[in-house]
């Protein structure tokens, strides 16, 4: 008997977050193909730049609580 979606979700509850993220990435790549190398390189450059700005103090990061509040505000519109 094939595994159900509920069973898959339940299995992921016990997995580390990075493993679940990798699983999602792999499913997306399998369904929709991989990311073009030029796009991946551009995102890498951008994320490296943003991390450097936060680490240098040039830009202040957003706390998880503040981020959650912003998301809730958007969802209530």
Residue, then its C-alpha position, 0 to 999 in steps of 0.5 A: x500500500x502506498x504511503x499517504x500524504x499524512x504519513x509523509x507529513x508525520x514522518x517529517x515531524x521527527x526530522x531536523x529542519x535542514x533535512x526537511x528543507x533539503x527534502x522540499x528542495x529535492x521534491x521541487x527540483x524533481x517536479x520542476x527541474x533544477x535551478x539554472x546555474x546563472x540564477x543560482x549564482x545570482x542568488x548566492x551573490x545576493x545572499x552573501x551580500x546581505x549576510x555581509x551587510x548584517x555581519x558588518x552592522x551596516x544593516x540590522x536584521x529582523x528578529x523572528x518575533x518581529x518577522x512573525x508580527x509582520x507576517x500576521x499583519x499581512x495575512x489579516x489584510 
